[in-house]
Amino acid sequence: MSIQLLRLYYNLNVIKRFSYFLKNFLDNFAIIHYYIHMKTITINVSEPIYSDFKKYAKDADRTTSEIIREAMADYHAKKIKPRKNILEIKTVSLGKIKTGLDMAEIAEEMHN
């Protein structure tokens, strides 16, 4: 096996270990963030609707609270703070395009 292949194999293993570490770190951070920023509330809901949520949660192997939080987040995203479609955003003119510049001129333009 050549030295280049060994280096590649080593680098891939380092990247794999780092991505595993990063995923675990982000998962734990999300859990911590989730519990720190949760607000306990009391709501009144009709029995048939709550029963439907409980059944759905049981079938999905999740908690009813989790399903209701997800439903509230969906409602928030769609009705309260909807995101604009990228096609609806108006374009802005930032000036005219410079042409005929070489790499040194571009680098100088970016530096200034």
N, C-alpha and C positions, 0 to 999 in steps of 0.2 A: 504494500500500500504506500502510495507516495505521501510525502510530507504535506502537500496541499490538501489531499483528501483527509488526512488526520486533523489538520487545522480546521477544515470545514466541519468534520464530524464533531470536534471539540466545540466549535462556535455554535453549532446547532444544539448541542446539549446544554450549553450555557443559556442560550435563548429559551430553550424549553423549560429549564429550571426557573429562570427569571419570570417567564410568563405564568408558570404555576404559582410562584410566590406572589406576583402582582394580582392574579385572580383571587387568591385567598385573602390578600390584604384588602382588596376592594370589596369583596363579599363581607368581610368583618366590618369594614368601615361603613358599608351600607346598613348593616344591622345596627351598629351603634347609632348612626345618624337617624335611623328609623325610630328607635326607641326614645331617643332624646327629644325629638321634635313631634311626638305624638300628643294629641290633645284628647282627653277622655270626654265624650259627650253622651247625652241621653236624648234619644229621639222616640217619638211615638209613630208606630207604623201599623198598618192593618195586619191582622193575623194571617190572612191568606198570602199576602206578599212576603211576610217574614218566613212563613212556612216554605214558600218557594225558594227563598234564599238559603234556608237551612238544608233543604233537600239537594239543591244544586251544589252547595259547599261539601256536603257529605259525598255526593257522587264524584266530585272533583278532588276529594281527599284534601280539602282545605278548610280553614275555619270560616264561620259565617262572617265574623268581623273582617277578615281579609277580603272576602267577596264584596262586602258593603263598602270597604275603603276603596277597592278597585272601581266600583260603580260610581262612587263620589268623585274619584280622580278623573274618570272618563267624562262625567257630566261637567266637571270643572274645565277640562280641556276643550270640550265641544261647545259649551254654552257660556261660561263665565269669562274664560280667557282663551278664546280660539286663536290658533296660529294662522297667519295669513298664508295662503297658497303662494308659492314663489312666482307664479304667473300673474298674480294680482299686484305685486310690488312694482311701483313705478321706477323707471330707470332715471339715473341722474347723470348729467354731463359733467365730466371732470376735466374738460378741456379738450384740445385737439391732440391727435396722435403724432408723436415725433417720429419721423422716418429718416433713414439714411445715417443713423448713428452706428459707430463701430463699438466693440465691446469695452474699450477704454472710456469712451464717452458715456456709455451707459453706466459703467461703474462710477464714474465721476458724478453723473447726474443722481445716482442713488445715494452717493456719499453726502452730497450737499443738501 
